[in-house]
Amino acid sequence: MLYRGVMNFLWYLVLIIPGIIKKYSYMMVPYILADNPNIGHKRALELSEQMTYGHKLNIFVLELSFLGWYLLGLLACCIGIIFVHPYLNATMAELYLVLRQQAIEKNLCTCEELMLDLILRDNDGFSEF
């Protein structure tokens, strides 16, 4: 995550617009690292760029759609923002699941690389609850 922050900062030093574009390119890095913490920082950045290729404008519009909710939260003495931010995070996590499935279908990565085979194997058995 530190490497992603440094790379974003360096892109923002170049110009604002390339920095914003790279922000959306690197947006999936936390989710990739959550799936497989041993994947490596360079591979996580590369995979995030490949996953978001062609979807950056859609992600920007998705984030922009939450602007009204944030403004409404500000009107409610900033209390509403406490409820909107987790909703945005859940939406981005769902977006990651869709992009991850597309990446696997396009052979950008494998299930083993994201350690999905372990998750699928665990979910096939009976639940302990």
C-alpha positions as CSV (number, residue, x, y, z in Angstrom):
1,M,0.0,0.0,0.0
2,L,2.9,2.3,0.7
3,Y,4.3,1.6,-2.8
4,R,0.9,2.4,-4.3
5,G,0.8,5.7,-2.3
6,V,4.3,6.7,-3.5
7,M,3.4,5.9,-7.1
8,N,0.2,7.9,-6.9
9,F,2.2,10.8,-5.4
10,L,4.7,10.7,-8.2
11,W,2.0,10.7,-10.8
12,Y,0.4,13.7,-9.1
13,L,3.7,15.5,-9.3
14,V,3.7,15.1,-13.1
15,L,0.2,16.7,-13.5
16,I,-3.1,16.5,-11.8
17,I,-5.0,14.6,-14.6
18,P,-2.5,11.7,-14.9
19,G,-2.5,11.4,-11.1
20,I,-6.3,11.1,-11.1
21,I,-6.1,8.5,-13.9
22,K,-3.5,6.5,-12.0
23,K,-5.6,6.7,-8.8
24,Y,-8.3,4.9,-10.7
25,S,-5.8,2.4,-12.2
26,Y,-4.5,1.5,-8.7
27,M,-7.9,1.5,-7.0
28,M,-8.1,-2.3,-6.8
29,V,-4.7,-2.9,-5.1
30,P,-6.1,-3.1,-1.6
31,Y,-8.6,-5.8,-2.7
32,I,-6.0,-7.7,-4.6
33,L,-3.7,-7.7,-1.6
34,A,-6.6,-8.8,0.7
35,D,-7.2,-11.8,-1.6
36,N,-3.5,-12.7,-1.6
37,P,-1.1,-10.8,0.7
38,N,1.9,-12.7,-0.8
39,I,1.3,-11.5,-4.4
40,G,3.9,-8.8,-4.4
41,H,3.5,-5.0,-4.7
42,K,4.5,-4.8,-8.4
43,R,2.2,-7.6,-9.5
44,A,-0.7,-6.1,-7.5
45,L,-0.2,-2.7,-9.3
46,E,0.1,-4.4,-12.7
47,L,-3.0,-6.6,-12.1
48,S,-5.0,-3.6,-10.9
49,E,-4.0,-1.6,-14.0
50,Q,-5.1,-4.5,-16.2
51,M,-8.4,-5.0,-14.3
52,T,-9.4,-1.3,-14.5
53,Y,-8.3,-0.9,-18.2
54,G,-11.3,0.5,-20.0
55,H,-13.3,1.0,-16.8
56,K,-11.8,4.1,-15.3
57,L,-14.5,6.4,-16.6
58,N,-17.2,4.1,-15.3
59,I,-15.5,4.0,-11.9
60,F,-15.3,7.8,-11.9
61,V,-19.0,8.0,-12.7
62,L,-19.8,5.4,-10.0
63,E,-17.9,7.5,-7.4
64,L,-19.6,10.7,-8.7
65,S,-23.0,9.1,-8.1
66,F,-22.3,9.2,-4.4
67,L,-21.8,13.0,-4.4
68,G,-25.4,13.6,-3.7
69,W,-25.3,11.3,-0.7
70,Y,-22.3,13.0,0.7
71,L,-23.9,16.4,0.3
72,L,-27.0,15.1,2.0
73,G,-24.8,13.8,4.8
74,L,-23.1,17.2,5.2
75,L,-26.6,18.8,5.6
76,A,-27.3,16.4,8.4
77,C,-24.4,17.9,10.5
78,C,-21.9,15.4,9.0
79,I,-23.6,12.5,10.7
80,G,-24.9,11.2,7.4
81,I,-21.3,10.8,6.1
82,I,-20.8,8.1,8.6
83,F,-23.4,6.0,6.9
84,V,-22.5,6.9,3.3
85,H,-18.8,6.0,3.5
86,P,-19.4,2.3,4.3
87,Y,-21.9,2.1,1.5
88,L,-19.3,3.5,-0.9
89,N,-16.7,0.9,0.4
90,A,-19.2,-1.9,-0.1
91,T,-19.9,-0.8,-3.6
92,M,-16.2,-0.7,-4.5
93,A,-15.8,-4.2,-3.0
94,E,-18.6,-5.4,-5.2
95,L,-17.0,-3.7,-8.2
96,Y,-13.7,-5.5,-7.4
97,L,-15.6,-8.9,-7.4
98,V,-16.9,-8.1,-10.9
99,L,-13.6,-6.9,-12.2
100,R,-11.8,-10.0,-10.6
101,Q,-14.2,-12.3,-12.4
102,Q,-13.6,-10.5,-15.7
103,A,-9.8,-10.7,-15.2
104,I,-10.0,-14.4,-14.6
105,E,-12.2,-14.9,-17.7
106,K,-9.7,-12.8,-19.8
107,N,-6.7,-14.8,-18.4
108,L,-5.1,-11.8,-16.8
109,C,-4.6,-13.8,-13.6
110,T,-5.4,-17.3,-12.3
111,C,-7.6,-18.4,-9.4
112,E,-4.5,-19.8,-7.8
113,E,-2.7,-16.4,-8.0
114,L,-5.6,-14.7,-6.1
115,M,-5.9,-17.8,-3.8
116,L,-9.5,-18.3,-4.9
117,D,-9.1,-22.0,-5.1
118,L,-8.6,-22.1,-1.3
119,I,-11.7,-20.0,-0.7
120,L,-13.8,-22.1,-3.1
121,R,-12.6,-25.3,-1.5
122,D,-13.5,-24.0,2.0
123,N,-17.0,-22.9,0.8
124,D,-17.8,-26.3,-0.7
125,G,-17.8,-28.0,2.7
126,F,-20.3,-27.7,5.4
127,S,-20.5,-24.6,7.4
128,E,-19.4,-24.8,11.0
129,F,-22.1,-22.5,12.2
